[in-house]
Amino acid sequence: MNVYATGRRRLEKKLGRKLRPGEECHHKDHNPRNYEDRNLEVLTKEEHNIELFKGRNRLCKYRRKRENEK
């Protein structure tokens, strides 16, 4: 079973319904292996892309900061 399907199934069980077209499962902590109910939320594809970009942007800032400290 892949990580993507597991997160979706857990979220659908939490909601009591299937995800609708255009809805995606988002892991709030950006860890796709964290399936805790409080970590999963429904976002539209657009909202999900924005959240993923924010996470990458934070990671890039963190890496730049660490490189500058060396």
C-alpha positions in Angstrom: 0.0 0.0 0.0 1.4 3.4 -0.9 1.6 6.3 1.5 -0.8 8.4 -0.6 -3.6 5.9 -0.5 -3.2 5.3 3.3 -3.5 8.9 4.1 -6.6 9.3 1.9 -8.3 6.2 3.5 -7.6 7.4 7.0 -9.0 10.9 6.2 -12.1 9.5 4.5 -12.8 7.3 7.5 -12.4 10.3 9.8 -14.8 12.3 7.6 -17.3 9.5 7.1 -17.3 10.0 3.4 -15.1 9.7 0.3 -13.0 12.7 -0.8 -14.7 14.6 -3.6 -13.1 15.5 -6.9 -10.7 18.4 -6.3 -10.2 17.5 -2.6 -6.8 16.3 -1.3 -5.5 14.9 1.9 -3.0 17.2 3.5 -0.6 16.3 6.3 -0.3 19.4 8.5 3.2 18.5 9.6 4.3 17.7 6.0 5.2 14.2 7.1 3.3 11.8 4.8 3.8 8.9 7.2 2.1 10.6 10.1 -1.5 9.3 9.9 -2.8 10.8 13.2 -6.3 12.1 12.7 -5.3 15.6 14.1 -2.6 15.8 11.4 -4.9 15.2 8.4 -7.1 17.8 6.8 -9.0 18.2 3.5 -7.8 20.9 1.2 -8.6 21.8 -2.4 -5.8 21.1 -4.9 -5.1 24.8 -5.1 -4.9 25.1 -1.3 -2.7 22.0 -1.1 -0.2 23.3 -3.7 0.1 26.6 -1.7 0.7 24.6 1.6 3.3 22.4 -0.1 5.1 25.4 -1.5 5.2 27.1 1.9 6.7 23.9 3.4 9.4 23.8 0.7 10.1 27.5 1.1 10.6 27.1 4.9 13.0 24.2 4.2 15.0 26.2 1.7 15.3 29.1 4.2 16.4 26.7 6.9 19.1 25.1 4.6 20.4 28.6 3.6 20.6 29.6 7.2 22.6 26.5 8.1 24.9 27.0 5.2 25.6 30.6 6.2 26.4 29.5 9.7 29.2 27.2 8.5 
